Amino acid sequence: MKLALFSSQRYEQHAFSEHCPDNVEVHFFDAQLNELTASLARGCDSVCVFVNDVVNKQVLDKLNELGIKLVLLRCAGFNNVDLDHAARLGIEVARVPAYSPEAVAEHCLALILTLSRKTHKAYNRVREDNFDLNGLLGFNLHGKTVGLIGCGKIGLALCRILNGFGAKVLVVDPAKPEGDFTLVDKATLLAQSDIISLHCPLTEQTHHIINSDALSHMKRGAMLINTGRGALLDTKACINALKSGQLGYLGLDVYEQESELFFKDRSEEILQDDVFARLLTFQNVLITGHQGFFTKEALQQIVQTTFDNLLQYAKGEALTNRVCAP
């Protein structure tokens, strides 16, 4: 089996090469998969993609012309794949549904604590021999109300952590999961939460689930964290809420237009995204470059599950992690 792995990073090349089965040959491409680069997969049996690769109708048609009948997602989300068209072409799609949910949950907590205790600012001050505490006043997580929009495996992992801190956890999730939290409606969660964290998949229904209306119904000065998908929130609406003080803190590990920015060293370039540039001007905004998943344990699970999906397909077995059109 020949696998074309797009948007590959050095750490992935090492991990996939180290654990590659004997009957699999991986071809690594730095390029993002899109309509122009799909031809790079010529001669391969399958492609492996990440969150910002484009797997729309046009790309799927090109892959089909190349005889490729399997798309492997090395991530949990699949909003970048046209599942309906893949089904029409007979192209199977499989994902990694869970890779150390604790990794993302712990990164979410890191964003919360960094923003609340201003450790990033303190670090820079001390390096300049500035030990003044003015401007570093934080708040306790203990006793705060944290609202989770979506509570799958990552949300449940975060819930366990928050309970350990003594926070009260509210959850909005149509699946009505069970756990040590209180299920509420969205209006209640927005009104009562000191901190809101997004953990739902990106769908037509959840696109911009945090918009200007939602922000207006949040507690003034509340914290918003997004480690899910960038388009879950309306970035421009968040900027307006930050300017007015309605939104007190914003922590992002994802960004709606991140495909043009993240996973590359752009330190020698002129930033062209004016919205992202505006976000960077706020002292109460903390952004990381989609690294919530990035732990040794999670990477190992991603590699193992991806190869498991590939070998299941090669053996003609039903795909355990198959993604179907809704």
C-alpha positions, 0 to 999 in steps of 0.5 A: 500500500502506498500512502500520500501524506499531505501537510506533513511536518518533520515531527510527523515524518519521523513518527510515521516512518518509525512506526510504518508497517512493512507493507506500507510505503509513505510518501510525505508532501509538505504541500497542503492537499487541494485541487492544485496539489492532488496530482502529487498522489499519483501512484498511491492507493490512499491519501492522509490529510490534516485539519486544513487540507481541502477535500472538497468535490473538486479534489475528490474528483481528482483523487478518484481519477487517480484511482484513490479510494481511501481518505485517511484523516489524522484528526477527529474533525471532518468538516473539511471533507465533502462526505456526500460526494465521497460516498457518491464516488465510492471513496471511503473516509476514516478518521482518528476519533480520539487521540488522548483527549486529555492532551487538548483538555490540559491545553485548554486548562493551560490557556485558562490559567495563563490568562487568569494568572497572567503568567505569560506577562510575568515571565517576560517581566522577570526576564527584564528584572521587573518584579512589580506585581501591578497589572498581574492581578488574577482570579481563582478558578476554584468556585467559578462556573465554567460552561462547556459547549459540547461534551464529548471525550475532550469535554469530559476530560476537561470536566474531570480536571475542572472538578478537581479545581473546585469549579462548577461545570455547566454543559450544553450538548444535544447528546445529553452525556452523563457526568459530574456536571449540570446539563443546561440550555445555551441561554443559561450557560451563556448567562451564568458562566464565568468561563466558556470553552468550546468543544463541539464539532464544526457543522452548519448548526455550530458555525459561529455558535459564538456570535455577537448575540451570544457574546451580548448574553454572556457575563460582562468580562467573561473568558472565552476559550476555543480549542475546537475549530476556528469557525465556531466563533465569529472573530470580528464579533469577538474583537468588538466584544473585547473592545467594549469590555464585554469579553474579558479574556479570549484564549484561542488554539484555533482560528477561522483562517488558520490555514493561511497561517498555522503550522509554518514559520512565518516570522520573516513574512509580513502578516497579511491577515488584518483580523488576526493582527488586530487580535494580537494587539489585545493584552487579554488575548492569548493565541497558540498555533493549534498545538492542543493535540501536540503531545507525545502520547497523542501523536503516537495514538494518531499514527497508530490509529491511522495505520490501523485504518489503512490496514483494515481497508487493505484487508477488506474489513469494515472500517472501525473509524469510518466517517459517513455523511449525515 
